[in-house]
Amino acid sequence: MRFERILLTCEHATNRIPARYRTLFRDAEEILESHRGYDPGALALTRALSRHLGVPYFATDTSRLLVEGNRSTGHPAHFSEFTKTLPETERDFIIEKYYRPFRRSCRHAIDAMMRRDGFVLHLSVHSFTPVWRGEERRVDVALLYDPSRRPERELCDAWIAALRRADPTLRIRRNNPYRGIANAHTTELRRSYGAPKYAGIEIEVNQRVLAVPNAPGTIGALLTSTLRTAAAVKSLSAHRRRS
């Protein structure tokens, strides 16, 4: 797989609130700084992957609490408790100003890559909290995908195997702590693009792992090297099936 076929996105890159809406978030600084406001470490990891892979990335520029960049319009969580009671005209404005430009940019990039290469691997980068509802999540790195789509399943099988060989100490999981078929940017794009042309994988990394100094760069390098190994394995497997 040539790395120029890869699209990188970060849907929860920042906790920024535009000036027009800051009064809605008065006294909500602690929430904005938490995972509810954004994915800590995800943007740094995305940038590290961008450097290692040599591909550009697309990132949201407002908090998920203004509008949820990883959910489809109409989803119950598309607007948070801070914005869901705004008038419909204002919510429509937020969608057009802060949500659709990111989604459109990604689709334009995918379309251009498909015209050029006929295939796109979309890596959507996220982080998750180490503890959820009082229970530790025993996962360090996870790949979320749709098991019914063979390109995604086979690549993730090979990628997870390569990750486990490269660092046996990391707890690697698939479709955990979230399901790869839940409402997300990748699942919406799967409906638009066929399995032979589009593979969408969400990379989820524990925030405890990313909090270690220089961890985004280290994890980014590990993901890149093991992706290269996985792509080679997948290509060999496909060649054998054709032979």
Secondary structure, DSSP 8 states (H G I E B T S, - for coil): --GGGEEEEETT------GGGGGGGTT-HHHHHSTTT--TTHHHHHHHHHHHHT--EEE--S-TTTS-TTS-TT-TTSS-TTTTTS-HHHHHHHIIIIIHHHHHHHHHHHHHHHHHHS-EEEEEEEEE-SEETTEE---SEEEE--TTSHHHHHHHHHHHHHHHHH-TTS-EEES-SS-TTSSSHHHHHHHHS-TTTEEEEEEEEEHHHHTSTTHHHHHHHHHHHHHHHHHHHHHHHHHHHH-
